[in-house]
């Protein structure tokens, strides 16, 4: 399978790719360097923040909801204007935001973690209707936040535990049952990072340290594995015409001798089409 470099700017910790369906534009983050990146009409774009930022959802053609180190902000990529909407662990200097995604009911899920990956320091929250509610506590490295198309099932992972879980959701998008184990990847030595669900319900997961993206069927059966030129793949996203392209961010964090490809964003034809990311309803 042919893999191309979509953007060759090396990220220290590339994460949070989001294809904006109205702008037809990919956004992603370099968390540790406090910047958001993008490309449009062939031009490389970049926005610098005063604190770490890690994930985003789209609100309308001119507005993103961005998760930062201390909360959620409304952001206009055209003007750079930002407005704080909610605090999340603002008084906790140990943690920062990590993986996040909008759910089909218009809410936004965001995980927090220790800046030094302190065990159990993080949590997973949901922002909906102006309210922030903690859903999961004691998470070390929250990742893989994504949703079944009907919004009645959420996936999430603790990378440190090497496990992906799923949570049944009620019609408003709130958990209505206990968290269930979806995949235990510890026996294979796999550390699951970010994930996204395709149009057929398959879960695509980036494998930190393995240089791979793997697809799992809804029942957890492994379907396929794609090798990439960077060892620390972090998160996949679908985009492009018909959501037929797969983009994958990567990182060079912790690598003593990174290659040129480490930290770049990759692009390839998606073997299975994706679907548009849900809109955040403020």
PyMOL commands that set and color helices and strands:
alter all, ss='L'
color gray80, all
select helices_A, chain A and resi 31-33+159-161+186-188+241-243
alter helices_A, ss='H'
color red, helices_A
select strands_A, chain A and resi 4-7+14-20+25-30+35-40+43-48+53-60+63-68+71-75+82-87+95-102+108-114+122-128+131-139+142-147+153-158+163-169+175-184+191-197+203-208+212-216+222-227+233-239+245-250+265-269
alter strands_A, ss='S'
color yellow, strands_A
deselect
rebuild
show_as cartoon
